[in-house]
């Protein structure tokens, strides 16, 4: 019996060398016995739509999209999910029936990682630090978990207020980092880029409690500065963003292949690879 050619997928970005998506999807495929090929492609900043057209013409089935092309992917899609539309960005493209379908799996990846860690989101009080694209991408799936309230704190409060207006949900509110003083939260999610530069988001230590979970969308070899600091302040649990990375990939894989892959083996493999440098 002849082996069928694998279905073709890839991830677009610029830069792209750092992407772990091919490793993640090949493990998913291997574990679920799906025959796929998944590669990464560096795309010139002005060449995204051409790259997608070429891939479709070669029989490509779908693609992930990373920075800086998520907004271009949104404009390129013929059909958008609600979460992609509200996020204003697309990270998952599916090519079928002569159309381009766009979705955003970042928020669902975050939610699934939190739930996997036993974090209770229903009726919780959540503080999100930052008001950039990463936050916009996760708000709809977070709201779908029925928290009591989500507060968005940002250096420029007007940006956080704009996000609240965009989603027009009464559970959303905006404030400055300083204005978090005296407020009570069950979960803090750091979506600022502070950890990437070794800095801390400027929030008061007094809001960290011994019943609180702190999450950082960034991950690395060691705990991020925010998670190290939160642990020192007595936070109950600290979680980095590796599971979110694998989780959003798992949702993409499920969209394409109709199978929800097990994320834990992939997280374990990546964690070991990161620790070994």
ZAGURO-519539 format. One record per residue (C-alpha): residue number from 1; x, y, z. Coordinates in steps of 0.1 Angstrom, whole numbers, plus 2048, in hexadecimal, padded with zeros to 3 digits. Example, Ala and Ser with C-alpha at 12.3 -4.5 7.8 and 13.67 -1.06 7.14 Angstrom:
<atoms>
<atom><num>1</num><xx>87B</xx><yy>7D3</yy><zz>84E</zz></atom>
<atom><num>2</num><xx>889</xx><yy>7F5</yy><zz>847</zz></atom>
</atoms>
This chain:
<atoms>
<atom><num>1</num><xx>800</xx><yy>800</yy><zz>800</zz></atom>
<atom><num>2</num><xx>80F</xx><yy>822</yy><zz>7F6</zz></atom>
<atom><num>3</num><xx>813</xx><yy>83D</yy><zz>810</zz></atom>
<atom><num>4</num><xx>7FE</xx><yy>85B</yy><zz>80A</zz></atom>
<atom><num>5</num><xx>80F</xx><yy>87D</yy><zz>807</zz></atom>
<atom><num>6</num><xx>80C</xx><yy>890</yy><zz>828</zz></atom>
<atom><num>7</num><xx>7F4</xx><yy>8AD</yy><zz>82B</zz></atom>
<atom><num>8</num><xx>808</xx><yy>8CD</yy><zz>82A</zz></atom>
<atom><num>9</num><xx>807</xx><yy>8E8</yy><zz>845</zz></atom>
<atom><num>10</num><xx>81F</xx><yy>903</yy><zz>850</zz></atom>
<atom><num>11</num><xx>824</xx><yy>921</yy><zz>866</zz></atom>
<atom><num>12</num><xx>82C</xx><yy>944</yy><zz>858</zz></atom>
<atom><num>13</num><xx>840</xx><yy>95E</yy><zz>86A</zz></atom>
<atom><num>14</num><xx>85C</xx><yy>978</yy><zz>869</zz></atom>
<atom><num>15</num><xx>871</xx><yy>96E</yy><zz>87C</zz></atom>
<atom><num>16</num><xx>868</xx><yy>949</yy><zz>87C</zz></atom>
<atom><num>17</num><xx>887</xx><yy>936</yy><zz>885</zz></atom>
<atom><num>18</num><xx>87D</xx><yy>935</yy><zz>8AA</zz></atom>
<atom><num>19</num><xx>85B</xx><yy>925</yy><zz>8A3</zz></atom>
<atom><num>20</num><xx>854</xx><yy>904</yy><zz>8B5</zz></atom>
<atom><num>21</num><xx>834</xx><yy>8FE</yy><zz>8A1</zz></atom>
<atom><num>22</num><xx>843</xx><yy>8E3</yy><zz>88A</zz></atom>
<atom><num>23</num><xx>84F</xx><yy>8CF</yy><zz>8A8</zz></atom>
<atom><num>24</num><xx>82D</xx><yy>8D2</yy><zz>8B9</zz></atom>
<atom><num>25</num><xx>818</xx><yy>8C9</yy><zz>89B</zz></atom>
<atom><num>26</num><xx>82E</xx><yy>8AB</yy><zz>891</zz></atom>
<atom><num>27</num><xx>82B</xx><yy>89D</yy><zz>8B4</zz></atom>
<atom><num>28</num><xx>805</xx><yy>8A2</yy><zz>8B3</zz></atom>
<atom><num>29</num><xx>804</xx><yy>891</yy><zz>891</zz></atom>
<atom><num>30</num><xx>81A</xx><yy>874</yy><zz>89D</zz></atom>
<atom><num>31</num><xx>805</xx><yy>86E</yy><zz>8BC</zz></atom>
<atom><num>32</num><xx>7E4</xx><yy>86F</yy><zz>8AA</zz></atom>
<atom><num>33</num><xx>7F1</xx><yy>85C</yy><zz>88B</zz></atom>
<atom><num>34</num><xx>7EA</xx><yy>878</yy><zz>872</zz></atom>
<atom><num>35</num><xx>800</xx><yy>87B</yy><zz>853</zz></atom>
<atom><num>36</num><xx>80A</xx><yy>8A0</yy><zz>851</zz></atom>
<atom><num>37</num><xx>828</xx><yy>8B5</yy><zz>847</zz></atom>
<atom><num>38</num><xx>82C</xx><yy>8D5</yy><zz>85B</zz></atom>
<atom><num>39</num><xx>848</xx><yy>8EF</yy><zz>853</zz></atom>
<atom><num>40</num><xx>850</xx><yy>912</yy><zz>85B</zz></atom>
<atom><num>41</num><xx>853</xx><yy>92E</yy><zz>841</zz></atom>
<atom><num>42</num><xx>864</xx><yy>94F</yy><zz>844</zz></atom>
<atom><num>43</num><xx>850</xx><yy>969</yy><zz>831</zz></atom>
<atom><num>44</num><xx>85B</xx><yy>98B</yy><zz>825</zz></atom>
<atom><num>45</num><xx>846</xx><yy>9A6</yy><zz>836</zz></atom>
<atom><num>46</num><xx>834</xx><yy>9B0</yy><zz>816</zz></atom>
<atom><num>47</num><xx>830</xx><yy>98D</yy><zz>808</zz></atom>
<atom><num>48</num><xx>817</xx><yy>97C</yy><zz>81F</zz></atom>
<atom><num>49</num><xx>7F9</xx><yy>979</yy><zz>808</zz></atom>
<atom><num>50</num><xx>80E</xx><yy>96C</yy><zz>7EB</zz></atom>
<atom><num>51</num><xx>81E</xx><yy>952</yy><zz>802</zz></atom>
<atom><num>52</num><xx>7FB</xx><yy>946</yy><zz>80D</zz></atom>
<atom><num>53</num><xx>7EE</xx><yy>945</yy><zz>7E9</zz></atom>
<atom><num>54</num><xx>80D</xx><yy>931</yy><zz>7DE</zz></atom>
<atom><num>55</num><xx>808</xx><yy>918</yy><zz>7FA</zz></atom>
<atom><num>56</num><xx>7E3</xx><yy>914</yy><zz>7F2</zz></atom>
<atom><num>57</num><xx>7EB</xx><yy>90D</yy><zz>7CE</zz></atom>
<atom><num>58</num><xx>804</xx><yy>8F2</yy><zz>7D9</zz></atom>
<atom><num>59</num><xx>7E8</xx><yy>8E1</yy><zz>7EC</zz></atom>
<atom><num>60</num><xx>7EF</xx><yy>8EE</yy><zz>80F</zz></atom>
<atom><num>61</num><xx>7D4</xx><yy>8E6</yy><zz>828</zz></atom>
<atom><num>62</num><xx>7DA</xx><yy>900</yy><zz>843</zz></atom>
<atom><num>63</num><xx>7F3</xx><yy>917</yy><zz>853</zz></atom>
<atom><num>64</num><xx>7FB</xx><yy>927</yy><zz>874</zz></atom>
<atom><num>65</num><xx>804</xx><yy>94C</yy><zz>875</zz></atom>
<atom><num>66</num><xx>81B</xx><yy>95D</yy><zz>88D</zz></atom>
<atom><num>67</num><xx>828</xx><yy>981</yy><zz>890</zz></atom>
<atom><num>68</num><xx>826</xx><yy>998</yy><zz>87D</zz></atom>
<atom><num>69</num><xx>80C</xx><yy>989</yy><zz>865</zz></atom>
<atom><num>70</num><xx>7EE</xx><yy>982</yy><zz>87C</zz></atom>
<atom><num>71</num><xx>7DB</xx><yy>9A2</yy><zz>871</zz></atom>
<atom><num>72</num><xx>7E3</xx><yy>99B</yy><zz>84C</zz></atom>
<atom><num>73</num><xx>7D5</xx><yy>978</yy><zz>851</zz></atom>
<atom><num>74</num><xx>7B5</xx><yy>987</yy><zz>85E</zz></atom>
<atom><num>75</num><xx>7B1</xx><yy>99C</yy><zz>83F</zz></atom>
<atom><num>76</num><xx>7B9</xx><yy>97F</yy><zz>828</zz></atom>
<atom><num>77</num><xx>79F</xx><yy>967</yy><zz>837</zz></atom>
<atom><num>78</num><xx>77E</xx><yy>963</yy><zz>825</zz></atom>
<atom><num>79</num><xx>76C</xx><yy>955</yy><zz>844</zz></atom>
<atom><num>80</num><xx>775</xx><yy>95F</yy><zz>868</zz></atom>
<atom><num>81</num><xx>76B</xx><yy>94F</yy><zz>889</zz></atom>
<atom><num>82</num><xx>75C</xx><yy>967</yy><zz>8A3</zz></atom>
<atom><num>83</num><xx>77B</xx><yy>964</yy><zz>8B9</zz></atom>
<atom><num>84</num><xx>792</xx><yy>96D</yy><zz>89C</zz></atom>
<atom><num>85</num><xx>77C</xx><yy>98A</yy><zz>892</zz></atom>
<atom><num>86</num><xx>77C</xx><yy>998</yy><zz>8B6</zz></atom>
<atom><num>87</num><xx>7A1</xx><yy>991</yy><zz>8BB</zz></atom>
<atom><num>88</num><xx>7A9</xx><yy>9A5</yy><zz>89C</zz></atom>
<atom><num>89</num><xx>7C3</xx><yy>98A</yy><zz>893</zz></atom>
<atom><num>90</num><xx>7C5</xx><yy>968</yy><zz>883</zz></atom>
<atom><num>91</num><xx>7DE</xx><yy>94D</yy><zz>88D</zz></atom>
<atom><num>92</num><xx>7CE</xx><yy>92F</yy><zz>87B</zz></atom>
<atom><num>93</num><xx>7C5</xx><yy>92D</yy><zz>856</zz></atom>
<atom><num>94</num><xx>7B2</xx><yy>910</yy><zz>847</zz></atom>
<atom><num>95</num><xx>7B0</xx><yy>90C</yy><zz>821</zz></atom>
<atom><num>96</num><xx>791</xx><yy>8F9</yy><zz>815</zz></atom>
<atom><num>97</num><xx>775</xx><yy>8FC</yy><zz>7FC</zz></atom>
<atom><num>98</num><xx>788</xx><yy>917</yy><zz>7EA</zz></atom>
<atom><num>99</num><xx>787</xx><yy>92E</yy><zz>808</zz></atom>
<atom><num>100</num><xx>79E</xx><yy>93A</yy><zz>824</zz></atom>
<atom><num>101</num><xx>790</xx><yy>935</yy><zz>847</zz></atom>
<atom><num>102</num><xx>7A0</xx><yy>949</yy><zz>863</zz></atom>
<atom><num>103</num><xx>7A0</xx><yy>942</yy><zz>888</zz></atom>
<atom><num>104</num><xx>7B2</xx><yy>94D</yy><zz>8A7</zz></atom>
<atom><num>105</num><xx>7BB</xx><yy>931</yy><zz>8C0</zz></atom>
<atom><num>106</num><xx>7D1</xx><yy>944</yy><zz>8D8</zz></atom>
<atom><num>107</num><xx>7B5</xx><yy>94B</yy><zz>8F2</zz></atom>
<atom><num>108</num><xx>7A9</xx><yy>927</yy><zz>8F1</zz></atom>
<atom><num>109</num><xx>7CD</xx><yy>91B</yy><zz>8F6</zz></atom>
<atom><num>110</num><xx>7D0</xx><yy>931</yy><zz>915</zz></atom>
<atom><num>111</num><xx>7AE</xx><yy>926</yy><zz>923</zz></atom>
<atom><num>112</num><xx>7B6</xx><yy>901</yy><zz>91E</zz></atom>
<atom><num>113</num><xx>7D8</xx><yy>905</yy><zz>92E</zz></atom>
<atom><num>114</num><xx>7C9</xx><yy>916</yy><zz>94D</zz></atom>
<atom><num>115</num><xx>7AE</xx><yy>8FB</yy><zz>950</zz></atom>
<atom><num>116</num><xx>7C9</xx><yy>8E0</yy><zz>94C</zz></atom>
<atom><num>117</num><xx>7DB</xx><yy>8EF</yy><zz>96A</zz></atom>
<atom><num>118</num><xx>7BB</xx><yy>8EE</yy><zz>97F</zz></atom>
<atom><num>119</num><xx>7B5</xx><yy>914</yy><zz>97E</zz></atom>
<atom><num>120</num><xx>790</xx><yy>91C</yy><zz>984</zz></atom>
<atom><num>121</num><xx>785</xx><yy>937</yy><zz>96C</zz></atom>
<atom><num>122</num><xx>75F</xx><yy>936</yy><zz>972</zz></atom>
<atom><num>123</num><xx>755</xx><yy>952</yy><zz>98A</zz></atom>
<atom><num>124</num><xx>77A</xx><yy>95D</yy><zz>98E</zz></atom>
<atom><num>125</num><xx>788</xx><yy>980</yy><zz>98F</zz></atom>
<atom><num>126</num><xx>7A3</xx><yy>983</yy><zz>975</zz></atom>
<atom><num>127</num><xx>7BD</xx><yy>99E</yy><zz>970</zz></atom>
<atom><num>128</num><xx>7CE</xx><yy>9A0</yy><zz>94E</zz></atom>
<atom><num>129</num><xx>7ED</xx><yy>9B5</yy><zz>94B</zz></atom>
<atom><num>130</num><xx>7F1</xx><yy>9C6</yy><zz>929</zz></atom>
<atom><num>131</num><xx>7D9</xx><yy>9D1</yy><zz>90E</zz></atom>
<atom><num>132</num><xx>7EB</xx><yy>9C6</yy><zz>8EE</zz></atom>
<atom><num>133</num><xx>7E2</xx><yy>9AD</yy><zz>8D3</zz></atom>
<atom><num>134</num><xx>7E9</xx><yy>990</yy><zz>8EA</zz></atom>
<atom><num>135</num><xx>7CD</xx><yy>99B</yy><zz>901</zz></atom>
<atom><num>136</num><xx>7B4</xx><yy>9A3</yy><zz>8E6</zz></atom>
<atom><num>137</num><xx>7BA</xx><yy>980</yy><zz>8D9</zz></atom>
<atom><num>138</num><xx>7B1</xx><yy>96E</yy><zz>8F9</zz></atom>
<atom><num>139</num><xx>794</xx><yy>982</yy><zz>907</zz></atom>
<atom><num>140</num><xx>777</xx><yy>971</yy><zz>8F6</zz></atom>
<atom><num>141</num><xx>781</xx><yy>94D</yy><zz>901</zz></atom>
<atom><num>142</num><xx>788</xx><yy>95A</yy><zz>924</zz></atom>
<atom><num>143</num><xx>766</xx><yy>96B</yy><zz>926</zz></atom>
<atom><num>144</num><xx>756</xx><yy>94A</yy><zz>91A</zz></atom>
<atom><num>145</num><xx>762</xx><yy>93A</yy><zz>93A</zz></atom>
<atom><num>146</num><xx>74A</xx><yy>950</yy><zz>94E</zz></atom>
<atom><num>147</num><xx>762</xx><yy>962</yy><zz>965</zz></atom>
<atom><num>148</num><xx>752</xx><yy>97C</yy><zz>97D</zz></atom>
<atom><num>149</num><xx>769</xx><yy>998</yy><zz>970</zz></atom>
<atom><num>150</num><xx>787</xx><yy>99E</yy><zz>95A</zz></atom>
<atom><num>151</num><xx>79C</xx><yy>9BD</yy><zz>961</zz></atom>
<atom><num>152</num><xx>7B4</xx><yy>9C9</yy><zz>947</zz></atom>
<atom><num>153</num><xx>7D1</xx><yy>9DE</yy><zz>955</zz></atom>
<atom><num>154</num><xx>7E8</xx><yy>9F1</yy><zz>93E</zz></atom>
<atom><num>155</num><xx>801</xx><yy>A0E</yy><zz>93F</zz></atom>
<atom><num>156</num><xx>7EB</xx><yy>A20</yy><zz>926</zz></atom>
<atom><num>157</num><xx>7C8</xx><yy>A1C</yy><zz>935</zz></atom>
<atom><num>158</num><xx>7B7</xx><yy>A29</yy><zz>915</zz></atom>
<atom><num>159</num><xx>7C3</xx><yy>A09</yy><zz>903</zz></atom>
<atom><num>160</num><xx>7B4</xx><yy>9F3</yy><zz>91E</zz></atom>
<atom><num>161</num><xx>794</xx><yy>A07</yy><zz>91C</zz></atom>
<atom><num>162</num><xx>793</xx><yy>A03</yy><zz>8F6</zz></atom>
<atom><num>163</num><xx>795</xx><yy>9DD</yy><zz>8FA</zz></atom>
<atom><num>164</num><xx>778</xx><yy>9DD</yy><zz>913</zz></atom>
<atom><num>165</num><xx>763</xx><yy>9F1</yy><zz>8FA</zz></atom>
<atom><num>166</num><xx>76D</xx><yy>9DA</yy><zz>8DE</zz></atom>
<atom><num>167</num><xx>75F</xx><yy>9BC</yy><zz>8F0</zz></atom>
<atom><num>168</num><xx>743</xx><yy>9CF</yy><zz>901</zz></atom>
<atom><num>169</num><xx>73F</xx><yy>9B7</yy><zz>91E</zz></atom>
<atom><num>170</num><xx>735</xx><yy>9C4</yy><zz>940</zz></atom>
<atom><num>171</num><xx>74E</xx><yy>9AD</yy><zz>951</zz></atom>
<atom><num>172</num><xx>76B</xx><yy>9BF</yy><zz>942</zz></atom>
<atom><num>173</num><xx>77B</xx><yy>9DE</yy><zz>952</zz></atom>
<atom><num>174</num><xx>79B</xx><yy>9F2</yy><zz>94D</zz></atom>
<atom><num>175</num><xx>7B4</xx><yy>A02</yy><zz>964</zz></atom>
<atom><num>176</num><xx>7D8</xx><yy>A0D</yy><zz>968</zz></atom>
<atom><num>177</num><xx>7F1</xx><yy>9F6</yy><zz>978</zz></atom>
<atom><num>178</num><xx>7F1</xx><yy>A0C</yy><zz>997</zz></atom>
<atom><num>179</num><xx>7CB</xx><yy>A0A</yy><zz>99A</zz></atom>
<atom><num>180</num><xx>7CD</xx><yy>9E4</yy><zz>9A0</zz></atom>
<atom><num>181</num><xx>7D7</xx><yy>9ED</yy><zz>9C4</zz></atom>
<atom><num>182</num><xx>7BC</xx><yy>9E1</yy><zz>9DC</zz></atom>
<atom><num>183</num><xx>7AA</xx><yy>9CC</yy><zz>9C2</zz></atom>
<atom><num>184</num><xx>7A6</xx><yy>9A6</yy><zz>9C7</zz></atom>
<atom><num>185</num><xx>7AD</xx><yy>98C</yy><zz>9AC</zz></atom>
<atom><num>186</num><xx>7AF</xx><yy>966</yy><zz>9A9</zz></atom>
<atom><num>187</num><xx>7C4</xx><yy>966</yy><zz>98A</zz></atom>
<atom><num>188</num><xx>7DE</xx><yy>97E</yy><zz>97A</zz></atom>
<atom><num>189</num><xx>7E8</xx><yy>979</yy><zz>956</zz></atom>
<atom><num>190</num><xx>807</xx><yy>98C</yy><zz>94A</zz></atom>
<atom><num>191</num><xx>803</xx><yy>994</yy><zz>926</zz></atom>
<atom><num>192</num><xx>81C</xx><yy>9B0</yy><zz>925</zz></atom>
<atom><num>193</num><xx>83E</xx><yy>9AC</yy><zz>915</zz></atom>
<atom><num>194</num><xx>850</xx><yy>9B4</yy><zz>936</zz></atom>
<atom><num>195</num><xx>85D</xx><yy>991</yy><zz>93B</zz></atom>
<atom><num>196</num><xx>86E</xx><yy>991</yy><zz>919</zz></atom>
<atom><num>197</num><xx>884</xx><yy>9AD</yy><zz>924</zz></atom>
<atom><num>198</num><xx>889</xx><yy>9A0</yy><zz>948</zz></atom>
<atom><num>199</num><xx>872</xx><yy>9BA</yy><zz>957</zz></atom>
<atom><num>200</num><xx>854</xx><yy>9B8</yy><zz>96E</zz></atom>
<atom><num>201</num><xx>832</xx><yy>9C7</yy><zz>966</zz></atom>
<atom><num>202</num><xx>82D</xx><yy>9E4</yy><zz>97E</zz></atom>
<atom><num>203</num><xx>812</xx><yy>9D6</yy><zz>995</zz></atom>
<atom><num>204</num><xx>812</xx><yy>9D8</yy><zz>9BB</zz></atom>
<atom><num>205</num><xx>81E</xx><yy>9BA</yy><zz>9CE</zz></atom>
<atom><num>206</num><xx>800</xx><yy>9BE</yy><zz>9E5</zz></atom>
<atom><num>207</num><xx>7E8</xx><yy>9AF</yy><zz>9CC</zz></atom>
<atom><num>208</num><xx>7FA</xx><yy>98D</yy><zz>9CC</zz></atom>
<atom><num>209</num><xx>7E9</xx><yy>975</yy><zz>9E4</zz></atom>
<atom><num>210</num><xx>7EF</xx><yy>952</yy><zz>9F0</zz></atom>
<atom><num>211</num><xx>7CF</xx><yy>946</yy><zz>9DD</zz></atom>
<atom><num>212</num><xx>7D9</xx><yy>955</yy><zz>9BC</zz></atom>
<atom><num>213</num><xx>7E4</xx><yy>946</yy><zz>99B</zz></atom>
<atom><num>214</num><xx>7FD</xx><yy>95A</yy><zz>986</zz></atom>
<atom><num>215</num><xx>802</xx><yy>953</yy><zz>961</zz></atom>
<atom><num>216</num><xx>81B</xx><yy>961</yy><zz>949</zz></atom>
<atom><num>217</num><xx>815</xx><yy>95D</yy><zz>923</zz></atom>
<atom><num>218</num><xx>83B</xx><yy>95C</yy><zz>91F</zz></atom>
<atom><num>219</num><xx>850</xx><yy>93D</yy><zz>926</zz></atom>
<atom><num>220</num><xx>875</xx><yy>935</yy><zz>928</zz></atom>
<atom><num>221</num><xx>890</xx><yy>91F</yy><zz>937</zz></atom>
<atom><num>222</num><xx>889</xx><yy>92E</yy><zz>95A</zz></atom>
<atom><num>223</num><xx>86B</xx><yy>93E</yy><zz>96A</zz></atom>
<atom><num>224</num><xx>864</xx><yy>960</yy><zz>95B</zz></atom>
<atom><num>225</num><xx>86B</xx><yy>97E</yy><zz>971</zz></atom>
<atom><num>226</num><xx>846</xx><yy>983</yy><zz>977</zz></atom>
<atom><num>227</num><xx>841</xx><yy>95F</yy><zz>982</zz></atom>
<atom><num>228</num><xx>860</xx><yy>960</yy><zz>998</zz></atom>
<atom><num>229</num><xx>854</xx><yy>980</yy><zz>9A9</zz></atom>
<atom><num>230</num><xx>830</xx><yy>972</yy><zz>9AD</zz></atom>
<atom><num>231</num><xx>83D</xx><yy>953</yy><zz>9BE</zz></atom>
<atom><num>232</num><xx>852</xx><yy>969</yy><zz>9D5</zz></atom>
<atom><num>233</num><xx>833</xx><yy>97C</yy><zz>9DE</zz></atom>
<atom><num>234</num><xx>822</xx><yy>95C</yy><zz>9E8</zz></atom>
<atom><num>235</num><xx>80C</xx><yy>954</yy><zz>9C9</zz></atom>
<atom><num>236</num><xx>7FC</xx><yy>931</yy><zz>9CC</zz></atom>
<atom><num>237</num><xx>805</xx><yy>926</yy><zz>9A9</zz></atom>
<atom><num>238</num><xx>81A</xx><yy>934</yy><zz>98C</zz></atom>
<atom><num>239</num><xx>817</xx><yy>928</yy><zz>968</zz></atom>
<atom><num>240</num><xx>82B</xx><yy>933</yy><zz>949</zz></atom>
<atom><num>241</num><xx>81E</xx><yy>935</yy><zz>925</zz></atom>
<atom><num>242</num><xx>82C</xx><yy>915</yy><zz>916</zz></atom>
<atom><num>243</num><xx>80B</xx><yy>903</yy><zz>91A</zz></atom>
<atom><num>244</num><xx>7F9</xx><yy>91F</yy><zz>909</zz></atom>
<atom><num>245</num><xx>811</xx><yy>91C</yy><zz>8EB</zz></atom>
<atom><num>246</num><xx>80A</xx><yy>8F7</yy><zz>8E9</zz></atom>
<atom><num>247</num><xx>7E5</xx><yy>8FC</yy><zz>8F0</zz></atom>
<atom><num>248</num><xx>7DF</xx><yy>914</yy><zz>8D4</zz></atom>
<atom><num>249</num><xx>7F1</xx><yy>8FC</yy><zz>8BC</zz></atom>
<atom><num>250</num><xx>7DA</xx><yy>8E0</yy><zz>8C8</zz></atom>
<atom><num>251</num><xx>7BB</xx><yy>8F4</yy><zz>8C0</zz></atom>
<atom><num>252</num><xx>7CA</xx><yy>8FB</yy><zz>89D</zz></atom>
<atom><num>253</num><xx>7D1</xx><yy>8D6</yy><zz>898</zz></atom>
<atom><num>254</num><xx>7AD</xx><yy>8CD</yy><zz>8A3</zz></atom>
<atom><num>255</num><xx>79F</xx><yy>8E6</yy><zz>88A</zz></atom>
<atom><num>256</num><xx>7B3</xx><yy>8D7</yy><zz>86E</zz></atom>
<atom><num>257</num><xx>7B2</xx><yy>8B2</yy><zz>877</zz></atom>
<atom><num>258</num><xx>792</xx><yy>8AD</yy><zz>88C</zz></atom>
<atom><num>259</num><xx>7A7</xx><yy>89E</yy><zz>8A8</zz></atom>
<atom><num>260</num><xx>7AE</xx><yy>8AF</yy><zz>8CA</zz></atom>
<atom><num>261</num><xx>7D3</xx><yy>8A5</yy><zz>8D1</zz></atom>
<atom><num>262</num><xx>7E1</xx><yy>89F</yy><zz>8F4</zz></atom>
<atom><num>263</num><xx>7F6</xx><yy>8BD</yy><zz>8FD</zz></atom>
<atom><num>264</num><xx>809</xx><yy>8AF</yy><zz>91B</zz></atom>
<atom><num>265</num><xx>823</xx><yy>89A</yy><zz>908</zz></atom>
<atom><num>266</num><xx>82B</xx><yy>8B7</yy><zz>8F2</zz></atom>
<atom><num>267</num><xx>82F</xx><yy>8CF</yy><zz>910</zz></atom>
<atom><num>268</num><xx>846</xx><yy>8B6</yy><zz>920</zz></atom>
<atom><num>269</num><xx>85C</xx><yy>8B2</yy><zz>901</zz></atom>
<atom><num>270</num><xx>85E</xx><yy>8D8</yy><zz>8FD</zz></atom>
<atom><num>271</num><xx>865</xx><yy>8DE</yy><zz>922</zz></atom>
<atom><num>272</num><xx>883</xx><yy>8C6</yy><zz>920</zz></atom>
<atom><num>273</num><xx>890</xx><yy>8D6</yy><zz>900</zz></atom>
<atom><num>274</num><xx>88E</xx><yy>8F9</yy><zz>90F</zz></atom>
<atom><num>275</num><xx>8A0</xx><yy>8EE</yy><zz>92F</zz></atom>
<atom><num>276</num><xx>8BC</xx><yy>8DE</yy><zz>91A</zz></atom>
<atom><num>277</num><xx>8BF</xx><yy>8FF</yy><zz>907</zz></atom>
</atoms>
